[in-house]
Amino acid sequence: METRWVGPDGYEITAATRGGCQVLRLWRYGEFVTDCSAVDELRRYLDLADLCEVITVPFGARSPRARTEALR
């Protein structure tokens, strides 16, 4: 499962591999911005406190009632 974070102003961060090294890939409105090798590099572009992790739950993994309760 891919780990993804989103932030304000269309920013999205995904974990990726470049040249055998793990990087944090930064996108803005679907356009590639840069690969960052450290979290500190991301701070140049956005406030990390504003990021939210995107968690994908497979459809049907929970009952409709449980999904409704989780959204409250």
PELIN-V675113 format. One record per residue. N is the residue number from 1. SS is DSSP state (2 for helix, 1 for strand, 0 for the rest). PSI is psi in radians with two decimals (999 if undefined). OMEGA is omega in degrees with one decimal (* if undefined). Layout:
<<N & SS & PSI & OMEGA> <N & SS & PSI & OMEGA>>
This chain:
<<1 & 0 & 2.32 & -178.4> <2 & 0 & 2.34 & 175.2> <3 & 0 & 2.35 & -176.0> <4 & 1 & 2.48 & 175.4> <5 & 1 & 2.54 & 176.5> <6 & 1 & 2.70 & 179.6> <7 & 0 & -3.12 & 179.6> <8 & 2 & 2.89 & 176.8> <9 & 2 & 0.51 & 173.6> <10 & 2 & 0.20 & -179.2> <11 & 1 & 2.52 & 175.8> <12 & 1 & 2.42 & -179.2> <13 & 1 & 2.33 & 175.8> <14 & 1 & 2.66 & 174.3> <15 & 1 & 2.42 & -178.9> <16 & 1 & 3.03 & 176.5> <17 & 1 & 2.29 & 177.6> <18 & 1 & 2.12 & 179.7> <19 & 0 & 0.58 & 179.6> <20 & 0 & 0.01 & 179.8> <21 & 1 & 2.52 & 177.9> <22 & 1 & 2.38 & 178.8> <23 & 1 & 2.87 & 172.1> <24 & 1 & 1.99 & -175.0> <25 & 1 & 2.16 & -177.3> <26 & 1 & 2.25 & 178.1> <27 & 1 & 2.67 & 173.4> <28 & 1 & 2.11 & -175.8> <29 & 0 & 0.70 & 176.9> <30 & 0 & -0.02 & 179.7> <31 & 1 & 2.34 & 177.9> <32 & 1 & 2.33 & 177.0> <33 & 1 & -1.04 & -177.4> <34 & 1 & 2.87 & 169.5> <35 & 1 & 2.30 & 179.5> <36 & 1 & 2.32 & -179.8> <37 & 0 & -0.17 & 178.9> <38 & 0 & 2.66 & -179.6> <39 & 2 & -0.62 & 179.9> <40 & 2 & -0.56 & 178.3> <41 & 2 & -0.58 & 179.5> <42 & 2 & -0.52 & -178.3> <43 & 0 & -0.35 & 177.1> <44 & 0 & -0.41 & -173.8> <45 & 0 & -0.56 & -176.7> <46 & 0 & 2.84 & 177.1> <47 & 0 & 2.02 & -175.3> <48 & 2 & -0.39 & 178.6> <49 & 2 & -0.34 & -179.2> <50 & 2 & -0.08 & -176.6> <51 & 0 & 2.54 & 175.0> <52 & 1 & 2.35 & 176.7> <53 & 1 & 2.37 & 177.3> <54 & 1 & 2.14 & 179.1> <55 & 0 & 2.14 & -179.9> <56 & 0 & 2.13 & 177.8> <57 & 0 & 2.15 & 179.9> <58 & 0 & 2.37 & 178.5> <59 & 0 & 2.36 & 179.0> <60 & 0 & -0.02 & -179.8> <61 & 0 & -0.40 & 179.5> <62 & 0 & 2.79 & 177.2> <63 & 0 & 2.73 & 178.4> <64 & 2 & -0.67 & 179.5> <65 & 2 & -0.76 & 179.3> <66 & 2 & -0.69 & 177.8> <67 & 2 & -0.74 & 179.0> <68 & 2 & -0.75 & 179.8> <69 & 2 & -0.64 & -179.3> <70 & 2 & -0.50 & -178.2> <71 & 2 & -0.25 & -178.7> <72 & 0 & 999 & *>>
